[in-house]
Amino acid sequence: MWYLFYRFKGLCLDAIYRCNKYHLIIETPPIPKPNQPRIRKKTAPHISPAVRGISAATMRPAVSTPTAILLVDIQEGFKHPTHWGESRSTPSFESNVEAILSAARAYNTRLETNHATATDPAPAPADAGSTPSQHAVQIIHIHHHSLSPTSALHPTHRIAGSSTPSVAANPCAAPRPHEAVLVKHHNSSFVGTDLEARLRAAGVRQLVVLGLTTDHCVSTTVRFAANLQVLGGEGGPDGNGEGVHGVVVVRDATATFARGGFDAETVHAVSLASLDGEFAQVVETKDVLGALGALGALGA
């Protein structure tokens, strides 16, 4: 027995010697004394984007940057009381979507009015950074038609107590006749649709994404947009195809539901954090309204 004890002790000392020799460090947690309360590790403090090396989220004015508003899956089926989860994030979602959509439409109306009343159709030469864009803001609605018969977004389903299809648009984002409506069957708005071709043909350089749900179709669409470089091929700061590509996600005009024991606001926040600074810029509704020249519309 004593032989085994000293043999084991020798092996331990030999291991410590080798660790010190090769500069390896073995850390063992301290053993708390009886009745001593455990000390929990503090969570890391919030670090601002600027400190992390990510520039603060900014939007370029629509007047100088061809812009598109992409409304993802803002449909009646997401009002189902039990299908999606216990609760939804972003209480101001509908009002913010409505404000952004109204501002984009008003911007286009102003542009049309200016063109109709202009006496000189050829604008005076301007600096490259401030050249007015002659493009209207593209407004594109994405509607999900699930292939699963059990989904609340299957085309055959109706809103409880009514004849309204669950795939119908939420009233806050009801399309107008001249606005594009693309139907998808997958998480990404780029799969099975002509969205990529539309954005490239229109020369869009700023894509503003709002809709449902943050962690599913919004996130997948944003990642596709960045990876496909649909807004240009310059890539990130190193030109390596990574980083922000003019894709913008609106924090308070996107929403999701509670999942896996996590509350809806936590799922929403973590989903946006995983996109911010790499696949997109995350902004607020007020930033979008500012880019559309309509800050007065917020809270109206």
C-alpha positions in Angstrom: 0.0 0.0 0.0 2.8 2.4 0.9 4.6 1.6 -2.3 1.5 2.6 -4.3 1.2 5.8 -2.3 4.8 6.9 -2.9 4.6 5.8 -6.6 1.5 7.9 -7.1 3.2 10.9 -5.3 6.2 10.5 -7.6 4.1 10.6 -10.7 2.3 13.8 -9.5 5.7 15.5 -8.8 7.0 14.4 -12.2 3.9 15.9 -13.9 4.3 19.2 -12.0 8.0 19.3 -13.1 7.1 18.8 -16.7 4.5 21.5 -16.6 6.9 24.0 -15.2 9.6 23.0 -17.7 7.4 23.5 -20.7 5.7 26.6 -19.2 2.3 24.9 -18.9 -0.1 26.1 -16.2 -2.6 24.0 -14.5 -5.3 25.9 -12.6 -7.6 24.3 -10.1 -10.5 26.1 -8.6 -10.1 26.9 -4.9 -12.0 24.6 -2.6 -14.5 26.7 -0.5 -14.3 26.3 3.2 -17.4 24.8 5.0 -20.3 27.2 5.1 -18.4 29.7 3.0 -20.7 31.2 0.3 -19.7 30.6 -3.3 -18.5 33.7 -5.2 -20.2 34.0 -8.6 -18.1 35.3 -11.5 -19.2 38.7 -12.6 -20.6 38.9 -16.1 -18.6 40.9 -18.6 -19.7 44.6 -18.8 -21.3 45.9 -21.9 -18.7 47.1 -24.3 -19.8 49.8 -26.8 -19.3 49.0 -30.5 -16.7 51.7 -30.8 -14.5 50.1 -28.1 -14.9 46.7 -29.8 -13.6 48.2 -33.1 -17.0 48.3 -34.7 -18.0 51.7 -36.0 -21.2 53.1 -34.5 -24.2 52.2 -36.5 -25.0 54.9 -39.1 -27.2 55.0 -42.2 -26.6 56.8 -45.4 -29.2 59.3 -46.6 -31.6 57.7 -49.2 -31.1 60.8 -51.3 -27.5 59.9 -52.0 -27.7 56.1 -51.7 -30.1 53.8 -53.6 -32.1 52.2 -50.8 -34.5 49.3 -50.5 -36.9 48.5 -47.6 -37.3 44.8 -47.2 -40.3 43.7 -45.1 -39.9 40.0 -44.1 -42.9 37.9 -43.2 -45.0 40.6 -41.5 -48.1 38.4 -41.8 -51.3 37.6 -39.9 -50.2 34.1 -39.1 -47.8 35.4 -36.5 -50.7 36.5 -34.3 -51.5 32.8 -33.5 -51.8 32.7 -29.7 -49.8 29.5 -29.1 -48.0 28.3 -32.3 -44.9 30.5 -32.0 -44.2 30.8 -28.3 -45.3 32.2 -25.0 -44.6 35.8 -25.7 -43.2 38.2 -28.4 -40.5 40.8 -28.2 -40.6 44.4 -29.3 -44.0 45.8 -28.2 -43.6 48.8 -30.6 -42.9 46.6 -33.6 -46.2 47.3 -35.5 -46.1 51.1 -35.0 -42.4 51.3 -36.0 -43.0 49.2 -39.2 -45.9 51.5 -40.0 -43.7 54.6 -39.5 -40.9 53.3 -41.7 -43.2 52.2 -44.4 -45.1 55.6 -44.4 -41.8 57.5 -44.5 -40.5 55.5 -47.5 -43.8 56.0 -49.3 -43.7 59.8 -48.5 -40.1 59.9 -49.7 -41.1 58.4 -53.0 -44.0 60.8 -53.4 -41.7 63.8 -52.8 -39.3 62.4 -55.4 -42.1 62.1 -57.9 -43.4 65.6 -57.2 -39.9 67.1 -57.6 -39.4 65.3 -60.9 -42.8 66.5 -62.1 -42.2 70.1 -61.2 -38.6 70.4 -62.0 -37.8 73.0 -64.7 -34.3 71.8 -65.3 -34.2 68.0 -65.5 -30.5 68.0 -65.4 -29.2 68.6 -61.9 -26.1 70.8 -61.4 -22.8 68.9 -60.9 -22.2 68.0 -57.3 -19.6 66.4 -55.2 -19.5 62.6 -55.5 -20.4 62.2 -51.9 -23.5 64.3 -52.1 -24.9 63.5 -55.6 -28.7 63.1 -55.2 -30.0 59.7 -56.1 -32.7 59.7 -58.8 -33.9 56.3 -57.6 -37.1 55.8 -55.5 -36.8 53.7 -52.4 -37.6 50.2 -53.3 -40.3 48.7 -51.1 -40.3 44.9 -51.2 -42.6 42.6 -49.2 -41.6 39.0 -48.5 -44.5 36.7 -47.6 -43.8 33.2 -46.3 -46.0 30.3 -47.5 -45.0 27.3 -45.5 -44.8 23.8 -47.2 -45.7 22.2 -43.8 -49.5 21.7 -43.3 -49.0 22.1 -39.6 -47.5 25.6 -39.8 -49.5 28.6 -38.9 -48.2 30.1 -42.2 -49.5 27.4 -44.5 -51.7 28.9 -47.2 -54.7 26.8 -46.3 -55.0 28.1 -42.8 -57.3 30.9 -41.7 -57.2 33.3 -38.8 -59.3 31.9 -36.0 -62.9 33.2 -36.2 -62.5 34.8 -39.7 -62.0 34.0 -43.3 -58.6 35.8 -43.5 -55.8 33.6 -44.7 -53.0 33.3 -42.2 -50.5 34.2 -44.9 -52.2 37.6 -45.5 -50.2 40.7 -44.7 -50.4 42.3 -41.2 -52.3 45.6 -41.7 -49.3 47.5 -40.5 -47.4 46.3 -43.6 -50.2 45.9 -46.2 -48.6 46.2 -49.7 -49.9 48.8 -52.1 -50.6 47.8 -55.7 -47.3 49.0 -57.1 -45.1 47.4 -54.4 -43.4 44.1 -55.0 -44.6 41.1 -53.1 -42.4 38.0 -53.3 -43.5 34.6 -52.0 -40.9 32.3 -50.4 -41.0 28.8 -48.9 -37.7 28.8 -47.0 -36.0 30.8 -44.3 -34.0 33.0 -46.7 -35.8 35.6 -48.8 -33.2 34.9 -51.5 -34.0 31.2 -52.0 -36.7 30.6 -54.7 -37.3 34.3 -55.4 -35.9 36.9 -57.7 -34.9 39.2 -54.8 -31.2 39.1 -55.6 -31.8 40.0 -59.3 -34.2 42.8 -58.3 -31.7 44.4 -55.9 -28.8 44.2 -58.4 -30.9 45.5 -61.3 -32.0 48.5 -59.2 -28.4 49.2 -58.1 -29.4 49.1 -54.5 -26.6 50.0 -52.1 -28.5 50.0 -48.8 -30.9 47.3 -47.7 -33.0 48.0 -44.7 -34.5 44.8 -43.2 -37.5 44.7 -40.8 -39.9 41.9 -40.0 -40.3 38.5 -38.3 -38.7 36.6 -36.8 -35.3 38.0 -35.8 -33.7 34.7 -35.1 -35.1 32.8 -38.1 -36.1 34.4 -41.4 -34.7 37.9 -40.7 -31.3 36.5 -39.6 -31.1 34.1 -42.5 -32.0 36.7 -45.1 -29.5 39.2 -43.7 -26.7 36.6 -43.7 -27.5 35.6 -47.3 -27.5 39.3 -48.3 -24.0 39.8 -46.8 -22.5 36.5 -48.2 -24.0 37.1 -51.7 -22.7 40.7 -51.6 -25.9 41.8 -53.4 -25.2 45.4 -52.6 -21.7 45.4 -54.1 -18.6 43.3 -54.0 -16.2 45.4 -52.0 -16.5 43.2 -48.9 -15.3 44.2 -45.5 -12.5 46.6 -44.6 -9.9 44.2 -45.9 -11.7 43.4 -49.1 -12.0 39.8 -48.1 -15.8 39.4 -48.5 -16.5 39.8 -44.8 -18.1 42.6 -42.8 -20.9 45.0 -43.2 -22.2 45.3 -46.8 -24.7 48.1 -46.5 -27.3 45.8 -44.9 -29.2 47.4 -42.1 -31.4 45.6 -39.5 -33.8 47.7 -37.5 -33.7 46.7 -33.9 -37.2 48.0 -32.9 -38.9 47.0 -36.2 -37.9 43.3 -35.9 -39.3 40.9 -33.4 -39.3 37.3 -32.3 -40.7 34.9 -29.7 -39.6 33.2 -26.5 -37.7 30.0 -27.2 -36.0 27.2 -25.3 -36.6 28.6 -21.9 -35.3 32.1 -22.9 -37.6 35.1 -22.9 -38.4 36.8 -26.2 -36.4 39.9 -25.5 -33.3 37.9 -24.8 -33.6 35.8 -28.0 -34.2 39.0 -29.9 -31.2 40.8 -28.4 -28.8 37.9 -28.8 -29.9 37.3 -32.4 -29.2 41.0 -33.3 -25.8 40.9 -31.5 -24.7 38.0 -33.7 -25.4 40.0 -36.8 -24.2 43.4 -35.7 -20.9 44.5 -37.2 -20.3 41.4 -39.3 -23.4 40.8 -41.4 -25.2 44.1 -40.9 -25.5 47.3 -39.0 -28.2 47.3 -36.3 -30.0 50.6 -36.1 -33.2 52.1 -34.6 -36.3 53.3 -36.3 -35.3 56.9 -35.7 -32.1 56.3 -37.8 -34.2 55.0 -40.7 -36.6 57.9 -40.5 -33.6 60.3 -40.5 -32.2 58.7 -43.6 -35.6 59.1 -45.3 -35.8 62.7 -44.1 -38.9 62.0 -41.9 -37.8 62.1 -38.3 -41.0 64.0 -37.4 -43.0 60.8 -38.2 -41.7 59.0 -35.1 -44.3 59.0 -32.3 -46.8 60.8 -34.5 
